């Protein structure tokens, strides 16, 4: 191995060693913020709730969902379903503070696993091609879990690769058809606990 090859290998190895620490720090900060939200909404008992408050500017959106255990067949009741998203300008909050979500809410899944949010349709982050989305996390008796995002099938920023991946997930796909009834948009979602996405 000559000097150039050695330097290339050394720099690559150093980058690999640095990357996990940075990612772990970000994940830790995010998880602490979500767990703080779990505490904030710990008293929630209703299976229907709001993310954006009444009067928030934007296109009205209803999210109708069902939560399942990891087997994808057994409804999961009593879990806290926490969701947050951007406003109609694509911002989480005016001052852009990290992990501080102005539009957020939580509900408890009902006996049949059902839940519902009323909110507005989020916008993409400014000056990006990132699709519109709603973030989801779960607090269950067995632990806390990331639950991915819900996206919108009529959003042109969702590329074919992601559409295909969502299609392969079947009824648990995250790119959801949008039904429009007057001014209100509606998506129906099915979410299941993924043990691989447990908070660590």
N, C-alpha and C positions, 0 to 999 in steps of 0.2 A: 504494500500500500504506500503510494507516494504521499508527499506532504499535502497536495491539493485534495486527494481523496480522503485523507485523514481529517482535514479541516471540514470538508463537506459532511462527513459522517458525524463529527463532533457537534457541529452547528445544528444538524438535524436532530440529534439526540437531545441537545439542550432545549430545543423548541418543544419536543415531545414532553420533556420533564416539566417545563413551565406551564404548558397548556392545561393539564388537569387541575393544577392548583388554582388557576384563574377561573376555570369553569366551576370548580367546587365552591369557590368564594361567591360566585354569582348565584349558584343554586342555593347555597345556604342563606343568602340574603333574601332571595325570593321565597324560600320555604318559610322563613321566619315571618315575612310579611303576610303570607297566606294563613299561617297558623294564628297570627294576630287577628286576621279577619274571621277565622273560625271562632275565636273567643268573642269577638264583637257580636256575632250572630248566634251565639250558643243558645240563647233563649228562644230561637225561632221554632215554631211548632206547625205553622201552616205549610201546605204543599204548593200554595200559590203566592207569588210575591212579585216585587218590582226590582229592577236594576236601575233604570233611569227613573227619576221622580216624575210625577204628573206635571205636565207643562214643559218638560225638557224638549227643546227644539230638535226636530228630526222626524224621520219616517217611523210611524208606530210599528212595533214588532212584537209578535207573540211567539214564544218558544214553548212548545208542548212536548214534554219528554217522559221517558220511562227509564228507570234505573234498574240494572240487573246485577246479580252477583257475578263472579268471574266465569261461571259456567254459561253465561249468556242466556239462561232460561229461567232462573229463579228470580222473581222480583225482589229488590232490596228496599225494605221500608225503614224509615227512621234515620236515614243518612242525611247529613247536611250537604246540600248541593250548592256550592259557592261559584258565582260567575261574575265576570267583569269584562268591560270593553271600552273602547274609545267613544268619544262624542261624535257629532256629525262633522267635525273638522279633523278627525283622526287623532285627537289628543286624549291622553288619560287624565290629565289635569292641566290647568293653565300654566303652572310653573314648571311642569315636566319633571317633577321630583321622581326619583326612581322608586318603583313599586308602591306608588301612592295613587290609587285608582278612585277617581271621583264617582264614576258610575259602576257600582258594585251592589250585589245583593245575594241573599241566600234563602233557601227554603228547605223544608224537610220532606223527603220522599214519603208518599202516602203508603197505605198498606199494600196497594198493588204496584208500588214502585213509581207511580206517576208524580209529576211535578210540572209547574208552569211558571214562566217568567213573562212579565210585560215590561217592555223597555222601548228603546228606539234602535233603529238599524245603525250599527257602527260604521264609521268611514275608515278607509285605509290610512296608514301613517302618511303624513304629508311627504310629497316628493319621493314616494317609493312605489314599487310594484307588488307590495305585500297585500294579499287579498284581505277583504273585510273579515273579521272573525270575532268570536266570543271565547274567552278563556274559561276553563272549567276545572274545579278541584273538588274533591270529596273528602268528607270526614265521616268515617264509618266506625262501628264498634270494633272492627278488626284493625283499624289503622287509617292513615291519611294517604290520599292518592292524587297524583296528577291525572286529569281526565281529558287532556288534549284541548282541542278547539272545535267549535262548530263554524262552518263556512257556508257560503251561499252559492247555489248552482248557477244563478244568473249573474254572478260577478265575473266579468271578463278577465279579471286578473288571476283567476284560478286556472292554472295551466292543465294541459291534458294529462301530464304525468300524475299530478295530484288527483285529478278526477278518476283516473284509472285505479290508483291506489285505494281511493275511497270506495269505488265500485267493488273492488275485491273484498272489502270488509263487509259487504252485503248490507244488512239492515243496520249495522253499527257504523256504516260509513259516515264521515264527518262533513262531506260536501252535500248539503241538503237542498232538495227542491223547495222553491219559494212559492207559496200560494198567495195571491193578491186578491183581497176582498175590499173594494173601495180603497181607502187610504191605508189599510192595515196589511202588513206583510206577516206571514206565518210560516214557521218551519217546524217540523216534527222530528225529534231526535230520539235515538236509543243509545244509551250509554251503559257500559259495564265496567266493573272494577277490573283493573289490570294489575295483577300482583307485581309485574315488572316495573310499574310506575309508582310504587310505594315511596313515600318520603323516607329518606335514610337519615 
